[in-house]
Amino acid sequence: MAGMKRYGQGSLTATALSSRPLWKQAAAIDLLYVGYGFFIVSLVVVSYVLGALNFLPHDPQEMNLSLLMAPPGVAGHLLGTDFMGRDILSRLIVGIQAYFVPGLLAIGIAITLGTFFGVLAGYRGGGVETAVLYLALSGQGEDQFSQAEEFHRGSRRPGPQEPGNCFQAYTLVQLPLPFHHSGDPGDG
């Protein structure tokens, strides 16, 4: 293997890290994005808690025919009313509950399984790593699977700026179900 380059992991010293806090190193727009994300997540959490405790401004099912399609701010309805005179804010708070818990559950399962299988593949290596990688890539198409085969054969090693460095961690978090599509839907 005369022409093959070997890549190794360099050592990182404490002096290589900046002494400034991470939030001071970030660009202002990045901090704005993070702040906006935290703001939205906190609004959803507060809305969920308000709905769970039944602390709503109005009954979400109560109809007021005198306030059909009322604009925001009219008669104590912060977001107005719908076509049946029901308070939109109360209905929004109750509606968030239907999507909040399943979303958190899906994220929790994906992180737990992805971490477990990623650590298992990294610790055991060999056949276990190949099996985990196969499961992670089986529903994502031929192109990524052939890239993984090349990676494991050693014929292709990603460089420092290529997406292949994050390839396994990204695909392990997704953990799609193994299924294969052969041909067009019209092929009987």
C-alpha distance (Angstrom), angle and dihedral (degrees) to the residues before:
residue distance angle dihedral
M1 . . .
A2 3.75 . .
G3 3.81 97.7 .
M4 3.81 98.5 44.4
K5 3.78 117.9 104.9
R6 3.76 118.8 -141.5
Y7 3.75 119.1 -140.1
G8 3.76 122.0 -155.4
Q9 3.74 135.8 -179.3
G10 3.78 112.2 -103.6
S11 3.75 122.5 -138.2
L12 3.77 119.4 -106.1
T13 3.76 118.7 -145.7
A14 3.76 126.6 -157.2
T15 3.80 90.7 -114.6
A16 3.81 90.3 59.7
L17 3.79 90.1 65.2
S18 3.76 118.2 80.8
S19 3.77 118.0 -112.9
R20 3.83 90.7 -141.1
P21 3.80 117.3 97.2
L22 3.79 116.5 -102.4
W23 3.80 93.8 -113.4
K24 3.82 89.9 57.8
Q25 3.81 91.8 50.7
A26 3.81 93.8 52.8
A27 3.78 122.6 92.5
A28 3.80 117.6 -107.7
I29 3.80 92.9 -113.2
D30 3.82 90.7 53.7
L31 3.79 90.4 52.7
L32 3.79 89.0 48.8
Y33 3.81 91.1 53.1
V34 3.79 92.2 48.1
G35 3.80 91.6 47.2
Y36 3.80 91.2 49.3
G37 3.80 90.5 50.0
F38 3.80 92.0 50.9
F39 3.82 89.8 47.3
I40 3.82 92.7 53.5
V41 3.79 93.4 44.6
S42 3.81 91.2 48.9
L43 3.82 90.7 50.0
V44 3.79 90.4 52.6
V45 3.82 92.3 47.2
V46 3.81 92.5 48.3
S47 3.81 90.5 47.1
Y48 3.79 90.6 49.9
V49 3.80 92.8 50.3
L50 3.82 91.9 46.7
G51 3.80 90.8 51.2
A52 3.80 93.7 45.0
L53 3.81 90.8 52.7
N54 3.83 91.7 44.6
F55 3.79 89.7 -121.3
L56 3.79 95.9 147.9
P57 3.81 129.3 149.6
H58 3.83 91.4 -128.4
D59 3.79 138.3 0.4
P60 3.83 104.8 -83.6
Q61 3.82 91.7 -143.2
E62 3.81 97.3 45.8
M63 3.80 112.4 110.5
N64 3.79 121.9 -150.8
L65 3.78 109.3 -171.1
S66 3.79 92.1 -169.8
L67 3.84 89.8 63.3
L68 3.81 101.9 48.7
M69 3.82 110.6 158.6
A70 3.80 92.0 -7.4
P71 3.82 113.9 -179.1
P72 3.83 120.7 -115.0
G73 3.80 115.3 -72.1
V74 3.79 97.3 23.9
A75 3.83 117.4 135.2
G76 3.81 95.0 -15.4
H77 3.82 95.7 -49.8
L78 3.80 102.9 128.1
L79 3.83 94.7 -166.3
G80 3.79 96.1 26.1
T81 3.80 127.5 -120.3
D82 3.78 134.8 -69.3
F83 3.81 130.3 -121.4
M84 3.81 90.7 -74.3
G85 3.80 96.3 46.9
R86 3.83 95.2 -104.6
D87 3.81 119.8 144.7
I88 3.82 109.8 -100.3
L89 3.82 95.7 -155.9
S90 3.82 92.5 54.2
R91 3.79 91.2 47.2
L92 3.80 90.8 47.8
I93 3.81 92.3 51.8
V94 3.81 91.9 48.9
G95 3.81 91.0 44.7
I96 3.80 92.6 54.4
Q97 3.82 89.3 64.4
A98 3.80 91.5 64.1
Y99 3.81 92.0 59.4
F100 3.79 104.6 29.5
V101 3.80 101.8 68.0
P102 3.84 96.9 42.6
G103 3.81 89.5 48.5
L104 3.80 92.4 51.3
L105 3.78 90.2 45.2
A106 3.81 92.2 52.2
I107 3.80 91.9 47.8
G108 3.80 91.8 47.9
I109 3.80 93.1 49.9
A110 3.82 92.4 46.6
I111 3.80 93.1 49.5
T112 3.81 93.5 44.8
L113 3.80 96.3 47.2
G114 3.80 93.5 39.0
T115 3.79 91.9 51.4
F116 3.80 93.3 45.0
F117 3.79 95.0 49.4
G118 3.80 93.0 40.2
V119 3.80 92.4 52.9
L120 3.80 90.7 43.6
A121 3.82 91.9 51.3
G122 3.80 92.9 44.9
Y123 3.80 94.6 46.7
R124 3.80 99.3 42.6
G125 3.82 99.2 31.5
G126 3.81 121.2 175.4
G127 3.79 115.5 61.4
V128 3.80 94.4 0.5
E129 3.80 90.7 54.5
T130 3.81 90.7 48.3
A131 3.82 91.8 49.1
V132 3.81 93.3 48.6
L133 3.78 91.3 46.2
Y134 3.80 90.2 48.8
L135 3.81 90.9 52.4
A136 3.77 91.5 47.1
L137 3.80 93.7 49.2
S138 3.79 101.7 34.9
G139 3.79 95.6 95.3
Q140 3.78 97.3 39.1
G141 3.77 103.2 75.9
E142 3.76 139.7 -97.8
D143 3.79 98.0 -75.5
Q144 3.79 96.7 64.2
F145 3.79 92.3 41.7
S146 3.80 91.7 53.8
Q147 3.82 89.1 49.1
A148 3.80 89.0 53.6
E149 3.81 91.1 49.6
E150 3.80 90.7 51.3
F151 3.80 89.6 48.1
H152 3.81 93.0 52.2
R153 3.83 94.3 44.2
G154 3.79 88.4 54.3
S155 3.79 94.5 -123.1
R156 3.78 90.9 118.1
R157 3.76 128.2 33.3
P158 3.79 117.3 -178.5
G159 3.77 117.6 -121.6
P160 3.80 123.3 -126.6
Q161 3.82 94.8 -89.6
E162 3.81 99.1 40.7
P163 3.79 121.5 105.2
G164 3.81 90.0 -122.4
N165 3.79 90.3 85.1
C166 3.79 90.6 68.2
F167 3.81 92.7 32.1
Q168 3.80 99.5 103.2
A169 3.80 96.8 41.0
Y170 3.81 91.5 49.2
T171 3.78 95.9 48.4
L172 3.79 94.6 42.9
V173 3.78 92.0 58.2
Q174 3.81 90.7 55.7
L175 3.85 96.2 50.5
P176 3.81 98.1 -178.0
L177 3.77 121.0 -162.4
P178 3.80 111.7 -95.9
F179 3.79 108.4 -105.7
H180 3.74 132.7 137.3
H181 3.77 130.0 -149.3
S182 3.76 115.4 -148.8
G183 3.78 116.4 -166.2
D184 3.77 132.8 -30.3
P185 3.80 123.2 -36.7
G186 3.81 87.9 -112.0
D187 3.81 92.8 59.2
G188 3.80 103.1 100.6
